[in-house]
Amino acid sequence: MASGDVEVAVIGGGAAGVAAARRLAEAGVAARIVEARARLGGRAWTIEAGGYAIDLGCGWLHSAERNPWTKIAAAQGRTIDRAPPPWARATVQPGMTVQQSGELRDALWELHERADALPDDAPDRPLADLLEPAGRWNAALDAISGYYSGAALARVSARDLGRYAEDGVNWRIVEGYGATIAAHGAGLDVALDSVVTRIDHGGRRIRVETTRGAFAADAAIVTLPSAIIAADERLFAPALPDKTRAAAGLPLGHDDKLFLSLAGAEQFDPDTRVFGKLDTAATAAYQFRPLGRPMIECYFGGALAAELEAAGEAAFFAFARDELAGLYGGDFARRIAPLALHGWGADRFARGAYSYALPGRADDRAILAAPVDGRLFFAGEACSRADFSTAHGAYLTGIAAAEQAIKALRG
Ligand SMILES: Cc1cc2nc3c(=O)[nH]c(=O)nc-3n(C[C@H](O)[C@H](O)[C@H](O)COP(=O)(O)OP(=O)(O)OC[C@H]3O[C@@H](n4cnc5c(N)ncnc54)[C@H](O)[C@@H]3O)c2cc1C
């Protein structure tokens, strides 16, 4: 492990930690990323499968025109794919008419409009309360909530979702979002395979205890996933009950991707999507030929993803095979084979996919993000008011925390 004391300890080397440490290095501040995994990137993770770079974590440059990773990827010489995402294309759902598909899109739009319109002084509510009573598309909307929040509508704060800044511009990095974020950390002082067990801020300097030894720092930027902060009251000494409680109000939802190889892929248009079923939340979304590749990207969300993780990896494939056979006939099973999967809920350094706010807890994002004693700073996607759940939200909070640390250290 890189050793010796530093000015700023950056706890966690995902999008937020890498952004913060790079900004600190640019300002001439001695900073070290302490990362539990053997790689940088965290929930951004590109691997090679079927001869392609695929993202098991973040894949979409949401709000792509203002997303700082777009510029960084371009500067790294990567290819930005600007083709529209599947959810912005015409439907190819077997058994669903274009009109019905339009109805579903409208129902989703109206639900979000109702969340956006919630006055700031009105009590918060679960998103499920804003559904049309007995609405025809309610089950499908619950499934979609599983994809973008990782949880059912009944568990998600309407106020929080209303604050999300949706720009409707979504691009991809052909060589991988995760690869881009990890490469942005190249050359920084990084201690990998180092699990932080305690952040002792009781003394004159901050003492960071890790599974590979301890070191001191003048300040620390904590970028750990909210689920990890919530799970360990002893992470901070002295304890920071406000942080633990705020983190608990921002759990990480369940979302997992399974990539399948697909024989005879030309039958499908690139980047088209279908849902396994339309009358239940327990269904996956299937994106055919992502970036034109001979694959299917299967997206599992909410309780279904949690249940399949508990049942083991084979359960994901069996579920997808059965749903696809239901749509395209029993023979379809012969055309697909599993390529890659990662269970983010069981991942001990993530404990889920991305944060949502429980009803009544939208303001926990600001509580989690607030500095402590002018030397303990917080970043990570869960700290973002309007870009939460995303890699660019993580980046922006990392930069904000780095600026706060620079100001505290340099005046
Ligand atoms: C399946 C899936 C799909 C997604 N799709 C998108 C998408 O299309 N677009 C998008 O913008 N976002 C997407 N996201 C969300 C995005 O990946 C995250 O919001 C973002 O990467 C979070 O960055 P972060 O720095 O806040 O947290 P992390 O990336 O989780 O970084 C925290 C780091 O802390 C480390 N750590 C944990 N515990 C310890 C410890 N005790 N000691 C030291 N280090 C520790 C972790 O290993 C990790 O590297 C997706 C995520 C998933 C899982």
The ligand as a Gaussian input file, in Angstrom:
#p B3LYP/6-31G(d) Opt

LIG

0 1
 C      -26.383000      -2.061000     -12.675000
 C      -26.087000      -0.601000     -12.589000
 C      -26.400000       0.236000     -13.639000
 C      -26.135000       1.598000     -13.570000
 N      -26.410000       2.391000     -14.641000
 C      -26.043000       3.698000     -14.614000
 C      -26.092000       4.483000     -15.792000
 O      -26.458000       3.996000     -16.864000
 N      -25.707000       5.790000     -15.718000
 C      -25.246000       6.349000     -14.545000
 O      -24.876000       7.533000     -14.525000
 N      -25.166000       5.610000     -13.420000
 C      -25.537000       4.301000     -13.439000
 N      -25.350000       3.528000     -12.331000
 C      -24.981000       4.184000     -11.054000
 C      -23.504000       4.567000     -10.997000
 O      -22.722000       3.459000     -11.323000
 C      -23.185000       5.037000      -9.580000
 O      -24.117000       6.044000      -9.190000
 C      -21.789000       5.642000      -9.448000
 O      -20.832000       4.849000     -10.093000
 C      -21.469000       5.780000      -7.957000
 O      -20.208000       6.364000      -7.767000
 P      -19.731000       6.676000      -6.280000
 O      -18.346000       7.163000      -6.364000
 O      -20.749000       7.509000      -5.604000
 O      -19.795000       5.281000      -5.509000
 P      -18.921000       3.866000      -5.770000
 O      -18.693000       3.751000      -7.211000
 O      -19.688000       2.856000      -5.073000
 O      -17.585000       4.240000      -5.055000
 C      -17.372000       3.978000      -3.685000
 C      -16.090000       3.184000      -3.560000
 O      -15.885000       2.863000      -2.175000
 C      -15.312000       1.577000      -2.110000
 N      -15.501000       1.051000      -0.771000
 C      -16.602000       0.495000      -0.223000
 N      -16.370000       0.172000       1.069000
 C      -15.097000       0.533000       1.335000
 C      -14.287000       0.498000       2.495000
 N      -14.742000       0.026000       3.664000
 N      -13.005000       0.937000       2.405000
 C      -12.516000       1.450000       1.245000
 N      -13.251000       1.534000       0.116000
 C      -14.537000       1.086000       0.168000
 C      -16.027000       0.810000      -3.190000
 O      -15.320000      -0.338000      -3.572000
 C      -16.133000       1.842000      -4.299000
 O      -15.047000       1.766000      -5.193000
 C      -25.563000       2.144000     -12.396000
 C      -25.197000       1.305000     -11.339000
 C      -25.460000      -0.057000     -11.443000
 C      -25.030000      -0.940000     -10.289000

